[in-house]
């Protein structure tokens, strides 16, 4: 469990922590700016017309201090792959970290 700002900073440290650098573009356009993110791309299956398919949706954790108001349509570019944020981002219990769902841009 993350206890305080120091713990959060350690997780989001790109050099020594678990984070990766991502290019964040509000609205999906423009130059954007680099922020640390914690990516999670769990395998998820969905059933569509009786067929089970593997979902390519990813999830990212982003500090509120790095992106104050992420929204659907914003993009994150991580390791050369552009992800488009979908749905409404939600903050954690301490209101310090956003949980964002995104899918690879076409």
MDAnalysis code that builds the backbone (N, CA, C; Angstrom):
import MDAnalysis as mda
import numpy as np

u = mda.Universe.empty(318, n_residues=106, atom_resindex=np.repeat(np.arange(106), 3), trajectory=True)
u.add_TopologyAttr("name", ["N", "CA", "C"] * 106)
u.add_TopologyAttr("resid", np.arange(1, 107))
u.add_TopologyAttr("resname", ["UNK", "UNK", "UNK", "UNK", "UNK", "UNK", "UNK", "UNK", "UNK", "UNK", "UNK", "UNK", "UNK", "UNK", "UNK", "UNK", "UNK", "UNK", "UNK", "UNK", "UNK", "UNK", "UNK", "UNK", "UNK", "UNK", "UNK", "UNK", "UNK", "UNK", "UNK", "UNK", "UNK", "UNK", "UNK", "UNK", "UNK", "UNK", "UNK", "UNK", "UNK", "UNK", "UNK", "UNK", "UNK", "UNK", "UNK", "UNK", "UNK", "UNK", "UNK", "UNK", "UNK", "UNK", "UNK", "UNK", "UNK", "UNK", "UNK", "UNK", "UNK", "UNK", "UNK", "UNK", "UNK", "UNK", "UNK", "UNK", "UNK", "UNK", "UNK", "UNK", "UNK", "UNK", "UNK", "UNK", "UNK", "UNK", "UNK", "UNK", "UNK", "UNK", "UNK", "UNK", "UNK", "UNK", "UNK", "UNK", "UNK", "UNK", "UNK", "UNK", "UNK", "UNK", "UNK", "UNK", "UNK", "UNK", "UNK", "UNK", "UNK", "UNK", "UNK", "UNK", "UNK", "UNK"])
u.atoms.positions = np.array([
    [0.834, -1.184, 0.000],
    [0.000, 0.000, 0.000],
    [0.876, 1.244, 0.000],
    [0.540, 2.198, -0.829],
    [1.270, 3.460, -0.890],
    [0.813, 4.317, 0.273],
    [1.768, 4.747, 1.086],
    [1.440, 5.451, 2.326],
    [1.480, 6.962, 2.224],
    [2.444, 7.506, 1.467],
    [2.577, 8.955, 1.461],
    [3.201, 9.422, 0.155],
    [3.432, 10.741, 0.068],
    [3.971, 11.327, -1.155],
    [5.337, 10.745, -1.517],
    [6.139, 10.424, -0.521],
    [7.459, 9.843, -0.781],
    [7.332, 8.473, -1.443],
    [6.385, 7.663, -0.981],
    [6.144, 6.353, -1.597],
    [5.677, 6.516, -3.039],
    [4.764, 7.447, -3.258],
    [4.250, 7.682, -4.609],
    [5.391, 8.109, -5.520],
    [6.223, 9.023, -5.042],
    [7.358, 9.496, -5.841],
    [8.281, 8.339, -6.219],
    [8.507, 7.421, -5.291],
    [9.381, 6.275, -5.570],
    [8.802, 5.395, -6.681],
    [7.515, 5.143, -6.652],
    [6.885, 4.329, -7.693],
    [6.965, 5.003, -9.054],
    [6.812, 6.322, -9.086],
    [6.784, 7.066, -10.343],
    [8.159, 7.533, -10.802],
    [9.215, 7.049, -10.164],
    [10.580, 7.382, -10.562],
    [10.932, 6.558, -11.796],
    [11.159, 7.224, -12.918],
    [11.447, 6.538, -14.178],
    [12.805, 5.843, -14.125],
    [13.756, 6.427, -13.418],
    [15.108, 5.858, -13.348],
    [15.172, 4.620, -12.452],
    [14.637, 4.710, -11.247],
    [14.786, 3.634, -10.266],
    [13.474, 2.985, -9.842],
    [12.354, 3.504, -10.292],
    [11.058, 2.980, -9.876],
    [10.456, 2.079, -10.931],
    [9.151, 2.053, -10.966],
    [8.421, 1.180, -11.884],
    [7.873, 1.921, -13.101],
    [8.005, 3.237, -13.110],
    [7.365, 4.061, -14.134],
    [8.117, 4.041, -15.460],
    [7.378, 4.460, -16.482],
    [7.937, 4.665, -17.810],
    [7.596, 6.076, -18.233],
    [8.404, 6.621, -19.098],
    [8.122, 7.950, -19.638],
    [7.042, 7.839, -20.702],
    [6.122, 8.793, -20.683],
    [5.057, 8.829, -21.677],
    [4.887, 10.260, -22.162],
    [4.610, 10.416, -23.434],
    [4.295, 11.715, -23.991],
    [2.786, 11.900, -23.866],
    [2.383, 12.862, -23.058],
    [0.957, 13.131, -22.809],
    [0.516, 14.298, -23.680],
    [-0.550, 14.080, -24.465],
    [-1.085, 15.124, -25.335],
    [-2.561, 15.368, -24.986],
    [-2.843, 16.475, -24.291],
    [-4.250, 16.817, -24.038],
    [-4.992, 16.988, -25.369],
    [-6.140, 16.368, -25.485],
    [-6.905, 16.433, -26.722],
    [-6.321, 15.602, -27.843],
    [-5.189, 14.939, -27.577],
    [-4.567, 14.084, -28.576],
    [-3.806, 14.829, -29.656],
    [-3.579, 16.141, -29.471],
    [-2.885, 16.937, -30.491],
    [-1.791, 17.783, -29.849],
    [-0.944, 18.319, -30.687],
    [0.096, 19.220, -30.201],
    [1.354, 18.485, -29.790],
    [2.291, 19.265, -29.272],
    [3.581, 18.714, -28.874],
    [3.486, 17.856, -27.620],
    [2.587, 18.197, -26.710],
    [2.446, 17.451, -25.472],
    [3.637, 17.661, -24.556],
    [3.698, 16.863, -23.501],
    [4.794, 16.929, -22.549],
    [4.988, 15.555, -21.921],
    [6.206, 15.306, -21.463],
    [6.570, 13.994, -20.932],
    [6.194, 13.905, -19.453],
    [5.546, 12.795, -19.098],
    [5.189, 12.516, -17.709],
    [5.515, 11.056, -17.395],
    [5.721, 10.735, -16.119],
    [5.905, 9.326, -15.761],
    [4.540, 8.645, -15.609],
    [4.430, 7.415, -16.071],
    [3.194, 6.640, -15.929],
    [3.538, 5.234, -15.459],
    [2.596, 4.605, -14.797],
    [2.722, 3.193, -14.443],
    [1.758, 2.426, -15.341],
    [2.284, 1.722, -16.346],
    [1.409, 0.998, -17.263],
    [0.991, -0.365, -16.711],
    [-0.194, -0.766, -17.114],
    [-0.711, -2.096, -16.788],
    [-1.529, -2.546, -17.986],
    [-1.153, -3.661, -18.578],
    [-1.881, -4.159, -19.742],
    [-2.308, -5.598, -19.492],
    [-3.230, -5.781, -18.556],
    [-3.650, -7.149, -18.249],
    [-4.428, -7.766, -19.406],
    [-4.288, -9.070, -19.548],
    [-5.099, -9.784, -20.532],
    [-6.537, -9.796, -20.045],
    [-7.426, -9.330, -20.889],
    [-8.855, -9.354, -20.571],
    [-9.585, -9.949, -21.755],
    [-10.546, -10.756, -21.462],
    [-11.326, -11.340, -22.545],
    [-12.735, -10.772, -22.520],
    [-13.312, -10.702, -23.700],
    [-14.688, -10.247, -23.845],
    [-15.385, -11.210, -24.799],
    [-16.645, -11.426, -24.571],
    [-17.412, -12.300, -25.447],
    [-18.291, -11.432, -26.335],
    [-18.145, -11.613, -27.631],
    [-18.897, -10.849, -28.607],
    [-19.453, -11.817, -29.627],
    [-20.771, -11.892, -29.718],
    [-21.449, -12.804, -30.633],
    [-21.018, -14.250, -30.417],
    [-20.854, -14.612, -29.161],
    [-20.494, -15.969, -28.822],
    [-19.025, -16.300, -28.982],
    [-18.231, -15.349, -29.429],
    [-16.798, -15.546, -29.610],
    [-16.039, -14.816, -28.512],
    [-15.071, -15.481, -27.942],
    [-14.249, -14.850, -26.929],
    [-13.049, -14.189, -27.599],
    [-12.825, -12.911, -27.286],
    [-11.707, -12.182, -27.867],
    [-10.867, -11.572, -26.754],
    [-9.617, -11.327, -27.070],
    [-8.701, -10.713, -26.125],
    [-8.740, -9.207, -26.319],
    [-8.977, -8.481, -25.246],
    [-9.048, -7.026, -25.299],
    [-7.646, -6.431, -25.296],
    [-7.455, -5.365, -26.051],
    [-6.160, -4.699, -26.132],
    [-6.138, -3.419, -25.283],
    [-7.103, -3.275, -24.409],
    [-7.180, -2.092, -23.562],
    [-6.092, -2.136, -22.508],
    [-5.528, -0.989, -22.238],
    [-4.518, -0.877, -21.199],
    [-5.003, 0.044, -20.092],
    [-4.298, 0.020, -18.997],
    [-4.597, 0.925, -17.888],
    [-3.293, 1.583, -17.476],
    [-3.399, 2.812, -17.052],
    [-2.230, 3.565, -16.629],
    [-2.547, 4.294, -15.338],
    [-1.555, 4.412, -14.487],
    [-1.644, 5.253, -13.310],
    [-0.814, 6.492, -13.594],
    [-1.394, 7.649, -13.312],
    [-0.744, 8.940, -13.550],
    [-0.943, 9.810, -12.318],
    [0.105, 10.451, -11.864],
    [-0.033, 11.360, -10.723],
    [-0.887, 12.558, -11.104],
    [-1.754, 12.959, -10.197],
    [-2.588, 14.148, -10.404],
    [-1.696, 15.366, -10.616],
    [-0.559, 15.408, -9.944],
    [0.360, 16.539, -10.097],
    [0.978, 16.612, -11.492],
    [0.961, 15.518, -12.255],
    [1.514, 15.500, -13.608],
    [0.467, 15.795, -14.678],
    [-0.782, 15.468, -14.410],
    [-1.881, 15.713, -15.351],
    [-3.119, 16.032, -14.528],
    [-3.432, 17.311, -14.421],
    [-4.493, 17.760, -13.519],
    [-5.890, 17.298, -13.934],
    [-6.147, 17.220, -15.242],
    [-7.509, 16.896, -15.681],
    [-7.502, 16.058, -16.955],
    [-6.982, 14.822, -16.901],
    [-7.014, 13.989, -18.105],
    [-8.450, 13.687, -18.511],
    [-8.651, 13.531, -19.812],
    [-10.013, 13.322, -20.316],
    [-10.000, 12.383, -21.510],
    [-11.163, 11.843, -21.816],
    [-11.317, 10.996, -22.998],
    [-10.849, 11.773, -24.219],
    [-10.062, 11.102, -25.066],
    [-9.538, 11.731, -26.268],
    [-8.099, 12.200, -26.116],
    [-7.635, 12.385, -24.875],
    [-6.218, 12.678, -24.655],
    [-5.425, 11.440, -25.045],
    [-4.145, 11.621, -25.350],
    [-3.329, 10.462, -25.708],
    [-2.069, 10.372, -24.852],
    [-1.589, 9.151, -24.727],
    [-0.320, 8.839, -24.088],
    [0.490, 8.028, -25.090],
    [1.727, 8.427, -25.319],
    [2.598, 7.644, -26.184],
    [3.656, 6.991, -25.312],
    [3.615, 5.664, -25.253],
    [4.515, 4.895, -24.405],
    [5.265, 3.896, -25.280],
    [6.583, 3.974, -25.256],
    [7.420, 3.049, -26.032],
    [6.999, 2.974, -27.497],
    [6.643, 4.121, -28.076],
    [6.293, 4.183, -29.491],
    [4.853, 3.844, -29.824],
    [4.055, 3.424, -28.849],
    [2.646, 3.121, -29.085],
    [1.793, 4.245, -28.513],
    [0.872, 4.750, -29.317],
    [-0.031, 5.813, -28.880],
    [-1.311, 5.177, -28.350],
    [-1.698, 5.577, -27.139],
    [-2.929, 5.106, -26.503],
    [-3.882, 6.287, -26.360],
    [-5.143, 6.063, -26.684],
    [-6.162, 7.095, -26.524],
    [-6.952, 6.808, -25.252],
    [-7.045, 7.818, -24.401],
    [-7.785, 7.665, -23.148],
    [-9.263, 7.534, -23.470],
    [-9.909, 6.582, -22.807],
    [-11.340, 6.368, -22.991],
    [-12.041, 6.463, -21.649],
    [-13.275, 6.865, -21.670],
    [-14.050, 6.941, -20.436],
    [-13.577, 8.046, -19.514],
    [-14.077, 8.008, -18.321],
    [-13.781, 9.018, -17.312],
    [-12.683, 8.527, -16.380],
    [-11.531, 9.193, -16.355],
    [-10.485, 8.804, -15.404],
    [-10.987, 8.926, -13.969],
    [-10.476, 8.095, -13.088],
    [-10.893, 8.115, -11.681],
    [-9.664, 8.256, -10.796],
    [-9.795, 9.042, -9.717],
    [-8.685, 9.215, -8.780],
    [-8.756, 8.178, -7.672],
    [-7.600, 7.922, -7.075],
    [-7.526, 6.988, -5.960],
    [-8.113, 7.612, -4.697],
    [-8.119, 6.840, -3.644],
    [-8.702, 7.263, -2.371],
    [-8.068, 8.546, -1.823],
    [-6.763, 8.701, -2.019],
    [-6.054, 9.879, -1.519],
    [-6.115, 11.052, -2.499],
    [-6.746, 10.851, -3.668],
    [-6.878, 11.877, -4.702],
    [-5.517, 12.297, -5.263],
    [-4.540, 11.395, -5.230],
    [-3.184, 11.712, -5.678],
    [-2.829, 11.087, -7.026],
    [-3.561, 10.040, -7.419],
    [-3.214, 9.281, -8.626],
    [-4.477, 9.020, -9.447],
    [-4.368, 9.265, -10.754],
    [-5.445, 8.921, -11.687],
    [-5.283, 7.477, -12.150],
    [-6.395, 6.777, -12.308],
    [-6.413, 5.469, -12.981],
    [-7.109, 5.720, -14.311],
    [-6.371, 5.422, -15.387],
    [-6.856, 5.749, -16.718],
    [-6.920, 4.488, -17.566],
    [-8.008, 4.346, -18.291],
    [-8.142, 3.253, -19.261],
    [-7.902, 3.843, -20.632],
    [-7.189, 3.092, -21.460],
    [-6.853, 3.576, -22.793],
    [-6.745, 2.398, -23.750],
    [-6.825, 2.713, -25.019],
    [-6.678, 1.677, -26.045],
    [-5.688, 2.173, -27.099],
    [-4.994, 1.265, -27.748],
    [-4.048, 1.681, -28.790],
    [-4.785, 2.432, -29.906],
    [-4.213, 3.562, -30.302],
    [-4.816, 4.347, -31.371],
    [-4.674, 3.600, -32.692],
    [-5.676, 3.727, -33.548],
    [-5.605, 3.027, -34.841],
    [-4.514, 3.569, -35.727],
])
